[in-house]
Amino acid sequence: MSQQEQVRPDNSTVTSRLVITLLFTAVQVWALVLVINRFPAEGLVQLALAVALAGTVLSVLNAWEEVLLSSRRGSRRDR
């Protein structure tokens, strides 16, 4: 088996990664809305909350980047 064959993601891997990322994004958006609307914060707690929420946004963006990269790799090899 060549190295190229080992790296190539199959369609089920890309699909499962997409489903997991969609679910992860939905949960993170739900939590973000809930925290922003229902959590009164002041001072250092507000700063800590902002940092945690920024981490959430970055993790969602990273997850979507991985989905896009894996789907592009798969589509390039199909040609």
Contacts in CASP RR format, 6 or more apart in sequence:
PFRMAT RR
TARGET T0000
AUTHOR 0000-0000-0000
METHOD contacts of the structure
MODEL  1
MSQQEQVRPDNSTVTSRLVITLLFTAVQVWALVLVINRFPAEGLVQLALA
VALAGTVLSVLNAWEEVLLSSRRGSRRDR
4 77 0 8 1.000
7 73 0 8 1.000
8 73 0 8 1.000
8 74 0 8 1.000
8 77 0 8 1.000
9 70 0 8 1.000
9 73 0 8 1.000
9 74 0 8 1.000
13 70 0 8 1.000
14 67 0 8 1.000
14 70 0 8 1.000
14 71 0 8 1.000
14 74 0 8 1.000
17 66 0 8 1.000
17 67 0 8 1.000
17 70 0 8 1.000
18 67 0 8 1.000
18 71 0 8 1.000
21 63 0 8 1.000
21 64 0 8 1.000
21 66 0 8 1.000
21 67 0 8 1.000
24 60 0 8 1.000
24 63 0 8 1.000
25 60 0 8 1.000
25 63 0 8 1.000
25 64 0 8 1.000
28 56 0 8 1.000
28 59 0 8 1.000
28 60 0 8 1.000
29 60 0 8 1.000
31 56 0 8 1.000
32 53 0 8 1.000
32 56 0 8 1.000
32 57 0 8 1.000
35 49 0 8 1.000
35 53 0 8 1.000
36 53 0 8 1.000
39 49 0 8 1.000
41 49 0 8 1.000
END
